[in-house]
Amino acid sequence: MADLSRRRRSNADQTRVPTWEEVALEQGQFLYSVAYRLTGNHNEAQDLVQEVLIRVERGLKTYRPGNIEGWLGRITTNVFLDGVRQKKRRPTDPLPDDNPERVLPTSPSADEDLASTSLPDHIQDALSKLPEDFRVVVVLSDVAGASYADIAEQLHIPLGTVRSRLHRGRLLMRDALSEVLHD
Amino acid sequence: MTERLRPASSAHPELSAMLDGELSLSAEQDLRERLAADVALRLELRSLTEIRDAVRALGPVDVPVGALDRPSNVVHLRLPRRSRRGRRSVGAVAAAVAAVWVFVLISVAPAPAQAVPAVAGSIEAHRASVESLGASPSLTPVVESSFPEQIGAGLMLQFVSRHGSSVHAMYANADEQVSIFQQPGRLAWDKLPAGGEMLLVDDLKAWTWDDQDLRVVVFERDDTVFTFVSGYAGERPSETTASNTSALPESQSAGLLDRLSSASHRAALLLGLG
């Protein structure tokens, strides 16, 4: 992914304001990848990207040419975190049905699931289970390839907080993946 | 292996920082010395490297068909673009109408002791300003004010306009626009919309709520009511607000506003901005 980030950087002319279409074309996969890593599923990733693209349309009017990945990363993570906060304020998950037969999952057991899932799926799963504040920092660093300083600026948090959240996030993932990685 | 590792609460963030090349030379040298003497620390570094590399190796995600289509739920995006000249004309007409209202109503009612923020008008003014900002940055008149050129989050002052006794300052950075409406008076708390929540802004009570894609925050300081309107792209509007309250004009601005004709306040009310 870091390679992807470098390719985009070399292809894009960052001295002028891009059009909306250029952003969608040149940064689309980057945007979608960040969105997917943050949300952990395609439905939410698509919703997130759509909201980001709406803001890109508005934001391009005042965008000053420069680090477009940083700009997009900031919008994406902000939209994501806003969505998380909204969900916490107004949870929309349906209440469980009265009939337990219809509610109990039919998915395989944890062991079966472990055996049948690929490593990238496990990694994504562990990522998705991180607290949002940690997940955002891990994704910005290891998926979007942002520096600590960029992340601090994007999230308006101190550099030390970036460092500790990234470290804690990685440790939590390590604990969650210990069986998978060392089997 | 896991048993020998420190738990996730382990406090060695410098290990991650070293992995990412974010440590100073001296700090890295110090850490390397500690690593040489501490097996557990070396194990932790190795496991962190594994995790970091695994996440980095995830690679790009295939984009589903249609995921990058132009969003269709924003009506104005589908409308044919008006020419720059056209936009300016519309803005000029709006500004002229506003000016006429202020002029016509210049000698009416006294300024109320309590101020009821015209939320709908503020939101409309914010949206209109965001729209016009890209097309014609100098559309809205700039008036003298003590608003700072820059506030938190890299938000730069775009313009300041006065509508009656209300002052509207517009700030923007690369992806976010924030409007600050300032009007004299004591905040009429009982007139604020229901369904919001109370938060503390710089130790001041503030009332905040969402209006579609916008966040609105209202609070009072030094007999002046401030209304912040910002997009969700403002990420953490309450934090943005909090970090910016200290940069707001001092109370002498409120005094200046108080000296304005009370009638203009009435005009602003009629314009939905008072």
Interface residues (C-beta under 8 A of the other chain):
Chain A: M1 A2 L4 W20 A24 L25 G28 Q29 F30 L31 Y32 S33 Y36 R37 H42 A45 Q46 V49 Q50 E51 L53 I54 R55 E57 R58 G59 L60 K61 T62 Y63 R64 G66 W71 R74 I75 T77 N78 V79 L81 D82 Q86 L119 P120 I123 Q124 L127 V138 S141 D142 V143 S147 Y148 L155 H156 G160 R163 S164 L166 H167 R168 R170 L171 L172 M173 R174 D175 L177 S178 L181 H182
Chain B: M1 T2 L5 R6 P7 A8 S9 S10 A11 H12 P13 E14 L15 S16 A17 D20 E22 S47 L48 E50 I51 R52 A54 V55 R56 A57 L58 G59 P60 V61 V63 P64 A67 L68 R70 P71 N73 V74 L77 V130 L133 G134 A135 G152 A153 A172 N173 A174 D175 E176 Q177 D210 G231 Y232 A233 G234 E235 R236 E239 T240 S243
